[in-house]
Amino acid sequence: MEPLLTREAFVDTGAGRQPARSFWLTRMAQLDYTELKGQLLFRDTDLQTFRAEDVARLPAGRRISLELAEDELAVRVPIRISWAGRTRLFGDELLFRLQPAGTRFEIAEIAEDFRLP
């Protein structure tokens, strides 16, 4: 994920904001994701993308927790497998705020209802 992150990328877990790089390094060191090898974590057809004007029109029950600038995108990724045994490895969904970077987009923010044990 490293090459996809902006320099200032952060993760919001609902308990606070943390730099994305250090959060994911800590997470990968503390949790064993090998049990998910070969598992389908999400389906491409379940991904939802939003522009700022789309977010403003979402009904209350479907709103996302990200604020977008006019040139940014949000991607909602519903996670199919959040647990491995008794260990929670992901929240129910991941939200990404993407910023344009030349001809591509980079991840500026990740929102997930998840706390490290």
PDB file as gemmi writes it, atoms N, CA and C in Angstrom:
CRYST1    1.000    1.000    1.000  90.00  90.00  90.00 P 1                      
ATOM      1  N   MET A   1       0.824  -1.188   0.000  1.00  0.00           N  
ATOM      2  CA  MET A   1       0.000   0.000   0.000  1.00  0.00           C  
ATOM      3  C   MET A   1       0.876   1.262   0.000  1.00  0.00           C  
ATOM      4  N   GLU A   2       2.087   1.141   0.433  1.00  0.00           N  
ATOM      5  CA  GLU A   2       3.002   2.281   0.575  1.00  0.00           C  
ATOM      6  C   GLU A   2       3.033   3.217  -0.636  1.00  0.00           C  
ATOM      7  N   PRO A   3       3.197   2.710  -1.858  1.00  0.00           N  
ATOM      8  CA  PRO A   3       3.277   3.629  -2.998  1.00  0.00           C  
ATOM      9  C   PRO A   3       1.962   4.329  -3.329  1.00  0.00           C  
ATOM     10  N   LEU A   4       0.866   3.898  -2.741  1.00  0.00           N  
ATOM     11  CA  LEU A   4      -0.439   4.482  -3.030  1.00  0.00           C  
ATOM     12  C   LEU A   4      -0.808   5.620  -2.085  1.00  0.00           C  
ATOM     13  N   LEU A   5      -0.039   5.799  -1.011  1.00  0.00           N  
ATOM     14  CA  LEU A   5      -0.361   6.792   0.018  1.00  0.00           C  
ATOM     15  C   LEU A   5       0.277   8.149  -0.275  1.00  0.00           C  
ATOM     16  N   THR A   6      -0.466   9.214   0.030  1.00  0.00           N  
ATOM     17  CA  THR A   6       0.146  10.541   0.001  1.00  0.00           C  
ATOM     18  C   THR A   6       1.121  10.634   1.174  1.00  0.00           C  
ATOM     19  N   ARG A   7       1.971  11.616   1.162  1.00  0.00           N  
ATOM     20  CA  ARG A   7       2.944  11.796   2.239  1.00  0.00           C  
ATOM     21  C   ARG A   7       2.251  12.028   3.580  1.00  0.00           C  
ATOM     22  N   GLU A   8       1.104  12.707   3.566  1.00  0.00           N  
ATOM     23  CA  GLU A   8       0.387  13.056   4.800  1.00  0.00           C  
ATOM     24  C   GLU A   8      -0.793  12.136   5.080  1.00  0.00           C  
ATOM     25  N   ALA A   9      -0.895  10.998   4.410  1.00  0.00           N  
ATOM     26  CA  ALA A   9      -2.046  10.102   4.556  1.00  0.00           C  
ATOM     27  C   ALA A   9      -2.241   9.711   6.018  1.00  0.00           C  
ATOM     28  N   PHE A  10      -3.516   9.621   6.412  1.00  0.00           N  
ATOM     29  CA  PHE A  10      -3.825   9.204   7.775  1.00  0.00           C  
ATOM     30  C   PHE A  10      -4.975   8.211   7.775  1.00  0.00           C  
ATOM     31  N   VAL A  11      -5.091   7.523   8.906  1.00  0.00           N  
ATOM     32  CA  VAL A  11      -6.164   6.568   9.137  1.00  0.00           C  
ATOM     33  C   VAL A  11      -7.023   7.117  10.253  1.00  0.00           C  
ATOM     34  N   ASP A  12      -8.338   7.064  10.064  1.00  0.00           N  
ATOM     35  CA  ASP A  12      -9.287   7.444  11.107  1.00  0.00           C  
ATOM     36  C   ASP A  12     -10.045   6.183  11.496  1.00  0.00           C  
ATOM     37  N   THR A  13      -9.832   5.716  12.729  1.00  0.00           N  
ATOM     38  CA  THR A  13     -10.457   4.480  13.196  1.00  0.00           C  
ATOM     39  C   THR A  13     -11.688   4.738  14.050  1.00  0.00           C  
ATOM     40  N   GLY A  14     -12.096   5.974  14.145  1.00  0.00           N  
ATOM     41  CA  GLY A  14     -13.194   6.317  15.025  1.00  0.00           C  
ATOM     42  C   GLY A  14     -12.697   6.667  16.415  1.00  0.00           C  
ATOM     43  N   ALA A  15     -11.511   6.170  16.760  1.00  0.00           N  
ATOM     44  CA  ALA A  15     -10.904   6.478  18.061  1.00  0.00           C  
ATOM     45  C   ALA A  15      -9.852   7.574  17.926  1.00  0.00           C  
ATOM     46  N   GLY A  16      -9.640   8.044  16.719  1.00  0.00           N  
ATOM     47  CA  GLY A  16      -8.644   9.085  16.487  1.00  0.00           C  
ATOM     48  C   GLY A  16      -7.947   8.890  15.161  1.00  0.00           C  
ATOM     49  N   ARG A  17      -7.117   9.878  14.835  1.00  0.00           N  
ATOM     50  CA  ARG A  17      -6.383   9.860  13.572  1.00  0.00           C  
ATOM     51  C   ARG A  17      -4.928   9.508  13.837  1.00  0.00           C  
ATOM     52  N   GLN A  18      -4.379   8.711  12.918  1.00  0.00           N  
ATOM     53  CA  GLN A  18      -2.986   8.299  13.016  1.00  0.00           C  
ATOM     54  C   GLN A  18      -2.364   8.328  11.621  1.00  0.00           C  
ATOM     55  N   PRO A  19      -1.062   8.542  11.534  1.00  0.00           N  
ATOM     56  CA  PRO A  19      -0.401   8.453  10.232  1.00  0.00           C  
ATOM     57  C   PRO A  19      -0.608   7.052   9.636  1.00  0.00           C  
ATOM     58  N   ALA A  20      -1.005   6.992   8.387  1.00  0.00           N  
ATOM     59  CA  ALA A  20      -1.362   5.721   7.753  1.00  0.00           C  
ATOM     60  C   ALA A  20      -0.193   4.742   7.700  1.00  0.00           C  
ATOM     61  N   ARG A  21       0.987   5.216   7.362  1.00  0.00           N  
ATOM     62  CA  ARG A  21       2.124   4.306   7.229  1.00  0.00           C  
ATOM     63  C   ARG A  21       2.425   3.582   8.539  1.00  0.00           C  
ATOM     64  N   SER A  22       2.549   4.324   9.614  1.00  0.00           N  
ATOM     65  CA  SER A  22       2.880   3.689  10.896  1.00  0.00           C  
ATOM     66  C   SER A  22       1.730   2.819  11.396  1.00  0.00           C  
ATOM     67  N   PHE A  23       0.482   3.259  11.170  1.00  0.00           N  
ATOM     68  CA  PHE A  23      -0.665   2.459  11.590  1.00  0.00           C  
ATOM     69  C   PHE A  23      -0.653   1.096  10.910  1.00  0.00           C  
ATOM     70  N   TRP A  24      -0.457   1.070   9.584  1.00  0.00           N  
ATOM     71  CA  TRP A  24      -0.490  -0.204   8.869  1.00  0.00           C  
ATOM     72  C   TRP A  24       0.724  -1.070   9.168  1.00  0.00           C  
ATOM     73  N   LEU A  25       1.880  -0.471   9.386  1.00  0.00           N  
ATOM     74  CA  LEU A  25       3.053  -1.271   9.779  1.00  0.00           C  
ATOM     75  C   LEU A  25       2.811  -1.947  11.124  1.00  0.00           C  
ATOM     76  N   THR A  26       2.276  -1.200  12.076  1.00  0.00           N  
ATOM     77  CA  THR A  26       1.968  -1.759  13.394  1.00  0.00           C  
ATOM     78  C   THR A  26       0.908  -2.850  13.278  1.00  0.00           C  
ATOM     79  N   ARG A  27      -0.101  -2.579  12.510  1.00  0.00           N  
ATOM     80  CA  ARG A  27      -1.201  -3.536  12.330  1.00  0.00           C  
ATOM     81  C   ARG A  27      -0.707  -4.847  11.728  1.00  0.00           C  
ATOM     82  N   MET A  28       0.110  -4.764  10.694  1.00  0.00           N  
ATOM     83  CA  MET A  28       0.629  -5.976  10.055  1.00  0.00           C  
ATOM     84  C   MET A  28       1.568  -6.748  10.980  1.00  0.00           C  
ATOM     85  N   ALA A  29       2.275  -6.052  11.857  1.00  0.00           N  
ATOM     86  CA  ALA A  29       3.173  -6.712  12.801  1.00  0.00           C  
ATOM     87  C   ALA A  29       2.401  -7.383  13.941  1.00  0.00           C  
ATOM     88  N   GLN A  30       1.259  -6.819  14.326  1.00  0.00           N  
ATOM     89  CA  GLN A  30       0.505  -7.344  15.467  1.00  0.00           C  
ATOM     90  C   GLN A  30      -0.494  -8.431  15.097  1.00  0.00           C  
ATOM     91  N   LEU A  31      -1.026  -8.387  13.908  1.00  0.00           N  
ATOM     92  CA  LEU A  31      -2.087  -9.326  13.522  1.00  0.00           C  
ATOM     93  C   LEU A  31      -1.618 -10.261  12.424  1.00  0.00           C  
ATOM     94  N   ASP A  32      -2.131 -11.476  12.438  1.00  0.00           N  
ATOM     95  CA  ASP A  32      -1.752 -12.482  11.451  1.00  0.00           C  
ATOM     96  C   ASP A  32      -2.800 -12.529  10.338  1.00  0.00           C  
ATOM     97  N   TYR A  33      -2.452 -11.956   9.210  1.00  0.00           N  
ATOM     98  CA  TYR A  33      -3.355 -11.923   8.060  1.00  0.00           C  
ATOM     99  C   TYR A  33      -3.169 -13.125   7.133  1.00  0.00           C  
ATOM    100  N   THR A  34      -2.255 -14.039   7.466  1.00  0.00           N  
ATOM    101  CA  THR A  34      -1.998 -15.177   6.582  1.00  0.00           C  
ATOM    102  C   THR A  34      -3.210 -16.101   6.467  1.00  0.00           C  
ATOM    103  N   GLU A  35      -4.078 -16.117   7.474  1.00  0.00           N  
ATOM    104  CA  GLU A  35      -5.276 -16.960   7.411  1.00  0.00           C  
ATOM    105  C   GLU A  35      -6.237 -16.511   6.310  1.00  0.00           C  
ATOM    106  N   LEU A  36      -6.080 -15.294   5.844  1.00  0.00           N  
ATOM    107  CA  LEU A  36      -6.957 -14.779   4.794  1.00  0.00           C  
ATOM    108  C   LEU A  36      -6.418 -15.062   3.392  1.00  0.00           C  
ATOM    109  N   LYS A  37      -5.246 -15.672   3.315  1.00  0.00           N  
ATOM    110  CA  LYS A  37      -4.636 -15.956   2.015  1.00  0.00           C  
ATOM    111  C   LYS A  37      -5.606 -16.761   1.154  1.00  0.00           C  
ATOM    112  N   GLY A  38      -5.837 -16.293  -0.051  1.00  0.00           N  
ATOM    113  CA  GLY A  38      -6.724 -16.966  -0.981  1.00  0.00           C  
ATOM    114  C   GLY A  38      -8.199 -16.655  -0.777  1.00  0.00           C  
ATOM    115  N   GLN A  39      -8.536 -15.888   0.256  1.00  0.00           N  
ATOM    116  CA  GLN A  39      -9.925 -15.528   0.530  1.00  0.00           C  
ATOM    117  C   GLN A  39     -10.310 -14.278  -0.267  1.00  0.00           C  
ATOM    118  N   LEU A  40     -11.551 -14.195  -0.645  1.00  0.00           N  
ATOM    119  CA  LEU A  40     -12.071 -13.027  -1.341  1.00  0.00           C  
ATOM    120  C   LEU A  40     -12.516 -12.009  -0.283  1.00  0.00           C  
ATOM    121  N   LEU A  41     -11.736 -10.939  -0.113  1.00  0.00           N  
ATOM    122  CA  LEU A  41     -12.028  -9.941   0.926  1.00  0.00           C  
ATOM    123  C   LEU A  41     -13.122  -8.977   0.505  1.00  0.00           C  
ATOM    124  N   PHE A  42     -13.195  -8.688  -0.794  1.00  0.00           N  
ATOM    125  CA  PHE A  42     -14.235  -7.806  -1.324  1.00  0.00           C  
ATOM    126  C   PHE A  42     -14.470  -8.176  -2.781  1.00  0.00           C  
ATOM    127  N   ARG A  43     -15.612  -7.757  -3.273  1.00  0.00           N  
ATOM    128  CA  ARG A  43     -15.934  -7.958  -4.688  1.00  0.00           C  
ATOM    129  C   ARG A  43     -15.850  -6.627  -5.405  1.00  0.00           C  
ATOM    130  N   ASP A  44     -15.248  -6.640  -6.562  1.00  0.00           N  
ATOM    131  CA  ASP A  44     -15.166  -5.416  -7.373  1.00  0.00           C  
ATOM    132  C   ASP A  44     -16.549  -4.814  -7.604  1.00  0.00           C  
ATOM    133  N   THR A  45     -17.535  -5.665  -7.785  1.00  0.00           N  
ATOM    134  CA  THR A  45     -18.891  -5.182  -8.069  1.00  0.00           C  
ATOM    135  C   THR A  45     -19.532  -4.500  -6.859  1.00  0.00           C  
ATOM    136  N   ASP A  46     -18.973  -4.710  -5.655  1.00  0.00           N  
ATOM    137  CA  ASP A  46     -19.507  -4.081  -4.443  1.00  0.00           C  
ATOM    138  C   ASP A  46     -18.898  -2.706  -4.167  1.00  0.00           C  
ATOM    139  N   LEU A  47     -17.806  -2.372  -4.859  1.00  0.00           N  
ATOM    140  CA  LEU A  47     -17.158  -1.077  -4.650  1.00  0.00           C  
ATOM    141  C   LEU A  47     -18.089   0.051  -5.066  1.00  0.00           C  
ATOM    142  N   GLN A  48     -18.064   1.123  -4.294  1.00  0.00           N  
ATOM    143  CA  GLN A  48     -18.843   2.309  -4.646  1.00  0.00           C  
ATOM    144  C   GLN A  48     -17.888   3.492  -4.694  1.00  0.00           C  
ATOM    145  N   THR A  49     -18.012   4.303  -5.729  1.00  0.00           N  
ATOM    146  CA  THR A  49     -17.194   5.515  -5.830  1.00  0.00           C  
ATOM    147  C   THR A  49     -18.111   6.726  -5.782  1.00  0.00           C  
ATOM    148  N   PHE A  50     -17.584   7.793  -5.177  1.00  0.00           N  
ATOM    149  CA  PHE A  50     -18.356   9.018  -4.995  1.00  0.00           C  
ATOM    150  C   PHE A  50     -17.494  10.235  -5.295  1.00  0.00           C  
ATOM    151  N   ARG A  51     -18.094  11.233  -5.878  1.00  0.00           N  
ATOM    152  CA  ARG A  51     -17.510  12.569  -5.989  1.00  0.00           C  
ATOM    153  C   ARG A  51     -18.163  13.410  -4.903  1.00  0.00           C  
ATOM    154  N   ALA A  52     -17.653  14.600  -4.663  1.00  0.00           N  
ATOM    155  CA  ALA A  52     -18.194  15.459  -3.605  1.00  0.00           C  
ATOM    156  C   ALA A  52     -19.687  15.691  -3.777  1.00  0.00           C  
ATOM    157  N   GLU A  53     -20.130  15.954  -5.000  1.00  0.00           N  
ATOM    158  CA  GLU A  53     -21.559  16.212  -5.213  1.00  0.00           C  
ATOM    159  C   GLU A  53     -22.414  14.968  -4.958  1.00  0.00           C  
ATOM    160  N   ASP A  54     -21.849  13.771  -5.142  1.00  0.00           N  
ATOM    161  CA  ASP A  54     -22.574  12.532  -4.855  1.00  0.00           C  
ATOM    162  C   ASP A  54     -22.774  12.357  -3.349  1.00  0.00           C  
ATOM    163  N   VAL A  55     -21.738  12.668  -2.591  1.00  0.00           N  
ATOM    164  CA  VAL A  55     -21.800  12.520  -1.131  1.00  0.00           C  
ATOM    165  C   VAL A  55     -22.888  13.410  -0.557  1.00  0.00           C  
ATOM    166  N   ALA A  56     -23.009  14.611  -1.069  1.00  0.00           N  
ATOM    167  CA  ALA A  56     -24.016  15.551  -0.568  1.00  0.00           C  
ATOM    168  C   ALA A  56     -25.437  15.047  -0.794  1.00  0.00           C  
ATOM    169  N   ARG A  57     -25.636  14.197  -1.792  1.00  0.00           N  
ATOM    170  CA  ARG A  57     -26.977  13.700  -2.116  1.00  0.00           C  
ATOM    171  C   ARG A  57     -27.315  12.361  -1.471  1.00  0.00           C  
ATOM    172  N   LEU A  58     -26.375  11.757  -0.761  1.00  0.00           N  
ATOM    173  CA  LEU A  58     -26.651  10.462  -0.144  1.00  0.00           C  
ATOM    174  C   LEU A  58     -27.674  10.599   0.969  1.00  0.00           C  
ATOM    175  N   PRO A  59     -28.590   9.635   1.086  1.00  0.00           N  
ATOM    176  CA  PRO A  59     -29.536   9.671   2.206  1.00  0.00           C  
ATOM    177  C   PRO A  59     -28.803   9.452   3.528  1.00  0.00           C  
ATOM    178  N   ALA A  60     -29.399   9.881   4.614  1.00  0.00           N  
ATOM    179  CA  ALA A  60     -28.758   9.847   5.932  1.00  0.00           C  
ATOM    180  C   ALA A  60     -28.176   8.478   6.277  1.00  0.00           C  
ATOM    181  N   GLY A  61     -28.864   7.414   5.998  1.00  0.00           N  
ATOM    182  CA  GLY A  61     -28.388   6.078   6.339  1.00  0.00           C  
ATOM    183  C   GLY A  61     -27.253   5.567   5.477  1.00  0.00           C  
ATOM    184  N   ARG A  62     -26.945   6.232   4.396  1.00  0.00           N  
ATOM    185  CA  ARG A  62     -25.886   5.807   3.472  1.00  0.00           C  
ATOM    186  C   ARG A  62     -24.709   6.767   3.432  1.00  0.00           C  
ATOM    187  N   ARG A  63     -24.751   7.832   4.235  1.00  0.00           N  
ATOM    188  CA  ARG A  63     -23.685   8.847   4.213  1.00  0.00           C  
ATOM    189  C   ARG A  63     -22.342   8.235   4.564  1.00  0.00           C  
ATOM    190  N   ILE A  64     -21.305   8.849   4.081  1.00  0.00           N  
ATOM    191  CA  ILE A  64     -19.955   8.420   4.419  1.00  0.00           C  
ATOM    192  C   ILE A  64     -19.302   9.480   5.298  1.00  0.00           C  
ATOM    193  N   SER A  65     -18.315   9.058   6.064  1.00  0.00           N  
ATOM    194  CA  SER A  65     -17.704   9.938   7.056  1.00  0.00           C  
ATOM    195  C   SER A  65     -16.567  10.788   6.503  1.00  0.00           C  
ATOM    196  N   LEU A  66     -16.406  10.822   5.209  1.00  0.00           N  
ATOM    197  CA  LEU A  66     -15.319  11.582   4.592  1.00  0.00           C  
ATOM    198  C   LEU A  66     -15.845  12.884   4.012  1.00  0.00           C  
ATOM    199  N   GLU A  67     -15.036  13.918   4.126  1.00  0.00           N  
ATOM    200  CA  GLU A  67     -15.332  15.179   3.446  1.00  0.00           C  
ATOM    201  C   GLU A  67     -14.413  15.279   2.246  1.00  0.00           C  
ATOM    202  N   LEU A  68     -14.994  15.552   1.088  1.00  0.00           N  
ATOM    203  CA  LEU A  68     -14.224  15.569  -0.157  1.00  0.00           C  
ATOM    204  C   LEU A  68     -14.093  16.970  -0.721  1.00  0.00           C  
ATOM    205  N   ALA A  69     -12.903  17.274  -1.228  1.00  0.00           N  
ATOM    206  CA  ALA A  69     -12.721  18.474  -2.045  1.00  0.00           C  
ATOM    207  C   ALA A  69     -13.305  18.168  -3.428  1.00  0.00           C  
ATOM    208  N   GLU A  70     -13.500  19.189  -4.213  1.00  0.00           N  
ATOM    209  CA  GLU A  70     -14.157  19.023  -5.510  1.00  0.00           C  
ATOM    210  C   GLU A  70     -13.429  18.048  -6.435  1.00  0.00           C  
ATOM    211  N   ASP A  71     -12.102  17.972  -6.344  1.00  0.00           N  
ATOM    212  CA  ASP A  71     -11.347  17.103  -7.253  1.00  0.00           C  
ATOM    213  C   ASP A  71     -11.020  15.736  -6.655  1.00  0.00           C  
ATOM    214  N   GLU A  72     -11.543  15.440  -5.474  1.00  0.00           N  
ATOM    215  CA  GLU A  72     -11.252  14.176  -4.807  1.00  0.00           C  
ATOM    216  C   GLU A  72     -12.356  13.153  -5.055  1.00  0.00           C  
ATOM    217  N   LEU A  73     -12.020  11.892  -4.799  1.00  0.00           N  
ATOM    218  CA  LEU A  73     -12.966  10.786  -4.895  1.00  0.00           C  
ATOM    219  C   LEU A  73     -12.994  10.027  -3.573  1.00  0.00           C  
ATOM    220  N   ALA A  74     -14.118   9.385  -3.298  1.00  0.00           N  
ATOM    221  CA  ALA A  74     -14.214   8.456  -2.175  1.00  0.00           C  
ATOM    222  C   ALA A  74     -14.554   7.091  -2.743  1.00  0.00           C  
ATOM    223  N   VAL A  75     -13.990   6.071  -2.124  1.00  0.00           N  
ATOM    224  CA  VAL A  75     -14.301   4.697  -2.511  1.00  0.00           C  
ATOM    225  C   VAL A  75     -14.720   3.954  -1.250  1.00  0.00           C  
ATOM    226  N   ARG A  76     -15.903   3.345  -1.301  1.00  0.00           N  
ATOM    227  CA  ARG A  76     -16.404   2.518  -0.197  1.00  0.00           C  
ATOM    228  C   ARG A  76     -16.182   1.060  -0.581  1.00  0.00           C  
ATOM    229  N   VAL A  77     -15.509   0.326   0.322  1.00  0.00           N  
ATOM    230  CA  VAL A  77     -15.193  -1.080   0.070  1.00  0.00           C  
ATOM    231  C   VAL A  77     -15.823  -1.923   1.184  1.00  0.00           C  
ATOM    232  N   PRO A  78     -16.961  -2.553   0.920  1.00  0.00           N  
ATOM    233  CA  PRO A  78     -17.526  -3.466   1.919  1.00  0.00           C  
ATOM    234  C   PRO A  78     -16.638  -4.710   2.028  1.00  0.00           C  
ATOM    235  N   ILE A  79     -16.263  -5.065   3.249  1.00  0.00           N  
ATOM    236  CA  ILE A  79     -15.367  -6.197   3.490  1.00  0.00           C  
ATOM    237  C   ILE A  79     -16.216  -7.453   3.730  1.00  0.00           C  
ATOM    238  N   ARG A  80     -15.912  -8.516   3.010  1.00  0.00           N  
ATOM    239  CA  ARG A  80     -16.668  -9.761   3.130  1.00  0.00           C  
ATOM    240  C   ARG A  80     -16.196 -10.614   4.295  1.00  0.00           C  
ATOM    241  N   ILE A  81     -14.908 -10.576   4.600  1.00  0.00           N  
ATOM    242  CA  ILE A  81     -14.364 -11.384   5.698  1.00  0.00           C  
ATOM    243  C   ILE A  81     -13.607 -10.451   6.635  1.00  0.00           C  
ATOM    244  N   SER A  82     -14.198 -10.176   7.790  1.00  0.00           N  
ATOM    245  CA  SER A  82     -13.587  -9.265   8.758  1.00  0.00           C  
ATOM    246  C   SER A  82     -12.850  -9.995   9.865  1.00  0.00           C  
ATOM    247  N   TRP A  83     -13.121 -11.269  10.017  1.00  0.00           N  
ATOM    248  CA  TRP A  83     -12.587 -12.049  11.132  1.00  0.00           C  
ATOM    249  C   TRP A  83     -11.812 -13.261  10.633  1.00  0.00           C  
ATOM    250  N   ALA A  84     -10.808 -13.676  11.410  1.00  0.00           N  
ATOM    251  CA  ALA A  84     -10.125 -14.955  11.233  1.00  0.00           C  
ATOM    252  C   ALA A  84     -10.196 -15.630  12.600  1.00  0.00           C  
ATOM    253  N   GLY A  85     -11.074 -16.597  12.721  1.00  0.00           N  
ATOM    254  CA  GLY A  85     -11.312 -17.196  14.035  1.00  0.00           C  
ATOM    255  C   GLY A  85     -11.940 -16.161  14.957  1.00  0.00           C  
ATOM    256  N   ARG A  86     -11.308 -15.926  16.095  1.00  0.00           N  
ATOM    257  CA  ARG A  86     -11.808 -14.942  17.069  1.00  0.00           C  
ATOM    258  C   ARG A  86     -11.136 -13.580  16.939  1.00  0.00           C  
ATOM    259  N   THR A  87     -10.281 -13.445  15.944  1.00  0.00           N  
ATOM    260  CA  THR A  87      -9.531 -12.204  15.777  1.00  0.00           C  
ATOM    261  C   THR A  87     -10.160 -11.347  14.687  1.00  0.00           C  
ATOM    262  N   ARG A  88     -10.474 -10.133  15.044  1.00  0.00           N  
ATOM    263  CA  ARG A  88     -11.005  -9.188  14.055  1.00  0.00           C  
ATOM    264  C   ARG A  88      -9.827  -8.581  13.300  1.00  0.00           C  
ATOM    265  N   LEU A  89      -9.866  -8.685  11.981  1.00  0.00           N  
ATOM    266  CA  LEU A  89      -8.770  -8.195  11.144  1.00  0.00           C  
ATOM    267  C   LEU A  89      -9.133  -6.949  10.353  1.00  0.00           C  
ATOM    268  N   PHE A  90     -10.415  -6.730  10.102  1.00  0.00           N  
ATOM    269  CA  PHE A  90     -10.892  -5.568   9.363  1.00  0.00           C  
ATOM    270  C   PHE A  90     -12.218  -5.104   9.952  1.00  0.00           C  
ATOM    271  N   GLY A  91     -12.539  -3.848   9.719  1.00  0.00           N  
ATOM    272  CA  GLY A  91     -13.878  -3.366  10.002  1.00  0.00           C  
ATOM    273  C   GLY A  91     -14.817  -3.891   8.923  1.00  0.00           C  
ATOM    274  N   ASP A  92     -16.086  -3.563   9.031  1.00  0.00           N  
ATOM    275  CA  ASP A  92     -17.066  -4.040   8.047  1.00  0.00           C  
ATOM    276  C   ASP A  92     -16.883  -3.391   6.683  1.00  0.00           C  
ATOM    277  N   GLU A  93     -16.286  -2.209   6.669  1.00  0.00           N  
ATOM    278  CA  GLU A  93     -16.000  -1.543   5.398  1.00  0.00           C  
ATOM    279  C   GLU A  93     -14.794  -0.634   5.571  1.00  0.00           C  
ATOM    280  N   LEU A  94     -14.149  -0.361   4.461  1.00  0.00           N  
ATOM    281  CA  LEU A  94     -13.058   0.610   4.401  1.00  0.00           C  
ATOM    282  C   LEU A  94     -13.516   1.744   3.503  1.00  0.00           C  
ATOM    283  N   LEU A  95     -13.221   2.960   3.909  1.00  0.00           N  
ATOM    284  CA  LEU A  95     -13.492   4.140   3.083  1.00  0.00           C  
ATOM    285  C   LEU A  95     -12.158   4.788   2.752  1.00  0.00           C  
ATOM    286  N   PHE A  96     -11.968   5.117   1.498  1.00  0.00           N  
ATOM    287  CA  PHE A  96     -10.737   5.754   1.047  1.00  0.00           C  
ATOM    288  C   PHE A  96     -11.070   7.117   0.446  1.00  0.00           C  
ATOM    289  N   ARG A  97     -10.316   8.142   0.859  1.00  0.00           N  
ATOM    290  CA  ARG A  97     -10.400   9.456   0.214  1.00  0.00           C  
ATOM    291  C   ARG A  97      -9.184   9.565  -0.684  1.00  0.00           C  
ATOM    292  N   LEU A  98      -9.427   9.735  -1.971  1.00  0.00           N  
ATOM    293  CA  LEU A  98      -8.359   9.761  -2.962  1.00  0.00           C  
ATOM    294  C   LEU A  98      -8.154  11.171  -3.489  1.00  0.00           C  
ATOM    295  N   GLN A  99      -6.889  11.576  -3.582  1.00  0.00           N  
ATOM    296  CA  GLN A  99      -6.526  12.880  -4.135  1.00  0.00           C  
ATOM    297  C   GLN A  99      -5.838  12.678  -5.475  1.00  0.00           C  
ATOM    298  N   PRO A 100      -6.107  13.579  -6.425  1.00  0.00           N  
ATOM    299  CA  PRO A 100      -5.411  13.472  -7.708  1.00  0.00           C  
ATOM    300  C   PRO A 100      -3.917  13.758  -7.532  1.00  0.00           C  
ATOM    301  N   ALA A 101      -3.113  12.974  -8.261  1.00  0.00           N  
ATOM    302  CA  ALA A 101      -1.657  13.144  -8.247  1.00  0.00           C  
ATOM    303  C   ALA A 101      -1.175  12.919  -9.677  1.00  0.00           C  
ATOM    304  N   GLY A 102      -1.223  13.969 -10.461  1.00  0.00           N  
ATOM    305  CA  GLY A 102      -0.864  13.842 -11.876  1.00  0.00           C  
ATOM    306  C   GLY A 102      -1.921  13.048 -12.614  1.00  0.00           C  
ATOM    307  N   THR A 103      -1.521  11.927 -13.197  1.00  0.00           N  
ATOM    308  CA  THR A 103      -2.450  11.111 -13.982  1.00  0.00           C  
ATOM    309  C   THR A 103      -3.093   9.994 -13.163  1.00  0.00           C  
ATOM    310  N   ARG A 104      -2.870   9.981 -11.860  1.00  0.00           N  
ATOM    311  CA  ARG A 104      -3.428   8.926 -11.012  1.00  0.00           C  
ATOM    312  C   ARG A 104      -3.977   9.525  -9.724  1.00  0.00           C  
ATOM    313  N   PHE A 105      -4.476   8.692  -8.854  1.00  0.00           N  
ATOM    314  CA  PHE A 105      -4.949   9.118  -7.542  1.00  0.00           C  
ATOM    315  C   PHE A 105      -4.114   8.455  -6.459  1.00  0.00           C  
ATOM    316  N   GLU A 106      -3.987   9.135  -5.324  1.00  0.00           N  
ATOM    317  CA  GLU A 106      -3.302   8.589  -4.162  1.00  0.00           C  
ATOM    318  C   GLU A 106      -4.249   8.622  -2.966  1.00  0.00           C  
ATOM    319  N   ILE A 107      -4.028   7.708  -2.032  1.00  0.00           N  
ATOM    320  CA  ILE A 107      -4.856   7.629  -0.829  1.00  0.00           C  
ATOM    321  C   ILE A 107      -4.413   8.701   0.154  1.00  0.00           C  
ATOM    322  N   ALA A 108      -5.344   9.578   0.521  1.00  0.00           N  
ATOM    323  CA  ALA A 108      -5.060  10.636   1.488  1.00  0.00           C  
ATOM    324  C   ALA A 108      -5.625  10.300   2.867  1.00  0.00           C  
ATOM    325  N   GLU A 109      -6.683   9.494   2.885  1.00  0.00           N  
ATOM    326  CA  GLU A 109      -7.338   9.159   4.147  1.00  0.00           C  
ATOM    327  C   GLU A 109      -7.991   7.793   4.022  1.00  0.00           C  
ATOM    328  N   ILE A 110      -7.913   7.043   5.113  1.00  0.00           N  
ATOM    329  CA  ILE A 110      -8.597   5.758   5.210  1.00  0.00           C  
ATOM    330  C   ILE A 110      -9.448   5.819   6.468  1.00  0.00           C  
ATOM    331  N   ALA A 111     -10.719   5.527   6.335  1.00  0.00           N  
ATOM    332  CA  ALA A 111     -11.610   5.485   7.499  1.00  0.00           C  
ATOM    333  C   ALA A 111     -12.104   4.053   7.656  1.00  0.00           C  
ATOM    334  N   GLU A 112     -12.015   3.564   8.892  1.00  0.00           N  
ATOM    335  CA  GLU A 112     -12.416   2.194   9.174  1.00  0.00           C  
ATOM    336  C   GLU A 112     -12.775   2.109  10.645  1.00  0.00           C  
ATOM    337  N   ASP A 113     -13.882   1.467  10.956  1.00  0.00           N  
ATOM    338  CA  ASP A 113     -14.262   1.243  12.338  1.00  0.00           C  
ATOM    339  C   ASP A 113     -13.489   0.026  12.841  1.00  0.00           C  
ATOM    340  N   PHE A 114     -12.257   0.268  13.302  1.00  0.00           N  
ATOM    341  CA  PHE A 114     -11.355  -0.816  13.678  1.00  0.00           C  
ATOM    342  C   PHE A 114     -10.362  -0.307  14.711  1.00  0.00           C  
ATOM    343  N   ARG A 115     -10.106  -1.122  15.711  1.00  0.00           N  
ATOM    344  CA  ARG A 115      -9.098  -0.797  16.730  1.00  0.00           C  
ATOM    345  C   ARG A 115      -8.163  -1.988  16.891  1.00  0.00           C  
ATOM    346  N   LEU A 116      -6.897  -1.692  16.983  1.00  0.00           N  
ATOM    347  CA  LEU A 116      -5.937  -2.761  17.232  1.00  0.00           C  
ATOM    348  C   LEU A 116      -6.155  -3.311  18.638  1.00  0.00           C  
ATOM    349  N   PRO A 117      -5.999  -4.635  18.794  1.00  0.00           N  
ATOM    350  CA  PRO A 117      -6.170  -5.229  20.141  1.00  0.00           C  
ATOM    351  C   PRO A 117      -5.094  -4.764  21.099  1.00  0.00           C  
TER     352      PRO A 117                                                      
END                                                                             
